[in-house]
Amino acid sequence: MSKTKSAGKTSQGSPRAGRRRGVKRYGGQLIGPGEIIVRQVGMKFFAGEGTKMGRDFTIFAMRRGRVHFRQRQGKKIVAVL
């Protein structure tokens, strides 16, 4: 007799859709208030001028303008100017 159970459908689980994370608007693009710039897990990018960070670390625009990415003290900062 086998000591381990055979791998069946129950142990494989169902395929799950991706979470659609990443940069949604790039540097120099025009953006309006409330539009999402970056969807992320944790703080890979930090919110700068004209942006805010949501509970799930999503960075979104607070005003109309152009998206700018820059680095300050080793941190990637997203701003809307």
C-alpha positions in Angstrom: 0.0 0.0 0.0 1.0 3.5 -0.7 2.1 5.6 2.3 1.2 9.0 0.7 -2.0 10.0 -1.0 -2.0 10.4 -4.7 -2.1 14.0 -6.1 -5.6 14.7 -7.2 -7.7 17.7 -8.1 -8.3 18.8 -4.5 -4.6 19.1 -3.8 -3.9 21.2 -7.0 -6.3 24.0 -6.3 -7.8 26.2 -9.0 -5.9 28.7 -11.1 -6.2 32.3 -9.9 -6.2 35.5 -11.9 -3.2 37.9 -11.5 -3.5 41.0 -9.3 -2.8 43.6 -12.1 -0.1 45.4 -10.1 2.5 47.8 -11.5 2.9 51.3 -12.9 -0.2 52.5 -14.6 0.9 56.0 -15.7 4.5 56.8 -16.7 6.7 59.9 -16.4 5.5 62.9 -18.4 1.9 61.6 -18.9 -1.0 63.9 -18.1 -3.2 62.7 -15.2 -6.3 63.8 -13.5 -7.3 63.8 -9.8 -8.1 60.3 -8.4 -6.4 58.4 -11.2 -4.1 55.5 -10.1 -0.4 55.9 -10.9 1.1 52.8 -9.2 -0.5 49.6 -7.7 2.0 47.9 -5.4 2.6 45.6 -2.5 4.5 47.4 0.2 6.3 50.7 -0.3 8.4 50.3 -3.4 7.4 53.8 -4.5 6.7 56.6 -2.1 4.0 59.3 -2.5 5.4 62.8 -3.3 3.9 66.2 -4.1 0.4 66.0 -5.5 -0.1 62.3 -4.7 -1.5 60.2 -1.8 -1.1 56.6 -0.8 -4.1 54.4 -0.2 -4.4 51.6 2.5 -3.2 49.0 0.0 -0.2 51.1 -0.9 -1.8 52.3 -4.2 -0.5 55.8 -5.2 -3.0 58.1 -6.8 -3.1 61.7 -8.0 -4.7 64.4 -5.9 -4.6 67.1 -8.7 -4.3 67.5 -12.5 -0.8 67.6 -13.9 2.1 65.5 -15.2 3.6 62.4 -13.5 7.2 62.7 -12.4 9.4 59.9 -11.0 12.6 60.8 -9.1 14.9 59.4 -6.5 15.8 61.1 -3.2 18.0 59.5 -0.6 17.6 56.1 -2.3 13.8 56.2 -2.3 11.7 56.2 -5.5 9.2 59.1 -5.3 6.2 59.7 -7.5 4.9 63.3 -7.8 2.3 65.1 -9.9 3.4 68.6 -10.9 
